[in-house]
Amino acid sequence: MQYRIDPKTGKPVSLLGFGGMRFHKSQTEMERQIRYAVDQGVNFFDTAYIYSGSEAALGKAFEKDGLRARVNLCTKLPHYLVKKREDLDRYFNTQLERLKTDHVEYYMIHMLPSLQSWKWLCDLGIVEWVEEKQAEGKMGQFGFSFHGTAPAFLELIDAYDWDFCMIQYNYYDINYQAGRQGLRYAAERGIPVVVMEPLRGGMLVNKLPKDVSALWASAPGGRSAAEWALRWVFDHPEVLTTLSGMGTMEMVEENVRVAASHEPGTLTREEFALFDQARERIRATLKVDCTACGYCMPCPRGVDIPTCLSSLNDTILIGRWRSQTFYVATTEGHNASRCNRCGLCEPLCPQGVPIRETLGQVVRFLERPPYKVMRWVARRRLRTEKE
């Protein structure tokens, strides 16, 4: 395992971090993967208050075999739920209880969007609260995760003496949100950067246009699309650790192998040219920038927004007929036409997707006459199976 030194603590952090947002597996299987990752040198695990079941699952996993002493735990304050100072303790104590620990090495404000939001938290007394928790030994490094514009990120970086920050960064999102400008700006100020979404929610692996998949398949080295994407992020010396939401043991094994072998600054000019080609080909095909993070959920009308938006991209990636088939199978009772355009979802979207407008596109593309016939057939088949 390659390690980067946290300049604020002087301690090594594994180049690969284990992201806990997308835990969709049994506790036994999750623990098997975590134990393997730790044994291979992964020592940074990330979760958040709103990641359903994630903190509790990690807490249960790390109380076994002395694993807790071998890792850095990172979780996040849901500042958007905070109304008063007492809420800071309430959420933090709940998180420690879920994680079955008396401290976390890294703690951050989840999705801090702007300087205005930070000032509101300061007025609430968060700086004094953090210093209190750090003095008690309950909190180590303090930072924030970010989904917003580059100018807002630069303002936040200069607003406080942060211990670290987290941004979305991958070979497709070079100039998106904080982007490369934000990465370098933070690094210049000695602030470690944790990278999330290196595979863009799996899009840079499982939902690539066919010509991009062919590009990686024909590239020298015999690397998978996932390995190419990870190596691009690993190549940046400014990155402290890169989070990957690994769902299978095969993913863990591959990502550990790549993180153990890639030194920063070793990609060649020819390899960077491949990334440029892939980026432009993807940009030319996709209809909507959605990472399926789920922050827009739940919808009061029951719309499965991430699945609907993903289905719209599928019309390009796998064809309209197949995407419509999957759309019928996965959105029954939660389809896009249920949207009443209330707009509650849009301020929550880290990617800034115009969700209402895009759901309208989903209806136009995927709820055409064949959709109604396919849905009728699916419902009839379901009734038959129940009988």
Secondary structure as UniProt FT lines:
FT   STRAND          3..5
FT   TURN            7..9
FT   STRAND          12..14
FT   STRAND          16..19
FT   TURN            21..22
FT   HELIX           27..39
FT   TURN            40..41
FT   STRAND          44..46
FT   TURN            49..50
FT   TURN            52..53
FT   HELIX           54..62
FT   TURN            65..66
FT   HELIX           67..70
FT   STRAND          72..77
FT   HELIX           79..81
FT   HELIX           85..99
FT   STRAND          104..109
FT   TURN            110..111
FT   HELIX           115..124
FT   HELIX           126..135
FT   TURN            136..137
FT   STRAND          139..145
FT   HELIX           150..159
FT   STRAND          164..168
FT   TURN            174..175
FT   TURN            177..178
FT   HELIX           179..188
FT   TURN            189..190
FT   STRAND          193..196
FT   TURN            198..202
FT   HELIX           203..206
FT   HELIX           210..218
FT   TURN            220..221
FT   HELIX           225..234
FT   TURN            237..238
FT   STRAND          239..244
FT   HELIX           249..261
FT   TURN            264..265
FT   HELIX           269..283
FT   TURN            284..285
FT   TURN            295..296
FT   TURN            300..301
FT   HELIX           305..317
FT   HELIX           320..331
FT   TURN            332..333
FT   HELIX           336..338
FT   TURN            344..345
FT   HELIX           346..348
FT   TURN            350..351
FT   HELIX           355..366
FT   HELIX           369..386
//
